[in-house]
Amino acid sequence: MNLAQLQENLEAVRSKGDKFETVEKAVEYANACQQVRKYEAAIACLNKILPDVEEDTSLRAVVKTALGTAFWEKAQLQKALNHFEEALALFEKADDCRGKVAVLSIVGVTFWRKCDWDKALEILQDAMGKNVEIKAEQRFISLYGAFERGIATLQNRVRMGRELKDSRKILQPLFSMCALYWVTGNRGQLEACLDESVLLAEQLGKTDILDAAKGLTRLADSA
């Protein structure tokens, strides 16, 4: 379904006053926009429906999560974290454990992306402790879409690094993928990614990455 049709569907349900379906269609539209790098269109759409869910804690949290995800894909990480912080507080208020796990997952990946390994591991461990599965939930489609697109981008960078035979250019995106494989539940790829990252980090003397790899390995082993 193209963007125009998705937007038309969104406006149709919004005109009926169905807040739940409006949020669902808005997140679906935002995800489609982000697939083609139209981040501003995604952000504009989500901001437009925020007033519709002002009084609904859970739905507002979902929209804030989607907004954070749009900024995350746009590489505006601080703006993303601001929205995630608001979303987490709203999910906590609503006692929505699945929502909290969704936010903690992407926040943990964000700190991993910023090379703040210890903070990332602390957050990812907190998310794991909730022991819930959220991947199939429609309300988080843009979040998991962002994870999948992030993995694809990093895989391309690893491929380029291999073509250049540059260990440093392989290691950085390869190790970044580890957290994404963790939160998406791809344990096989996580293990392979960690093993190669450790080998390269040893060759390059990257002790910070070696320490972080040990932490993530412990986390994976305890799951």
Beta strands, then each sheet from edge to edge (+ up, - down):
end
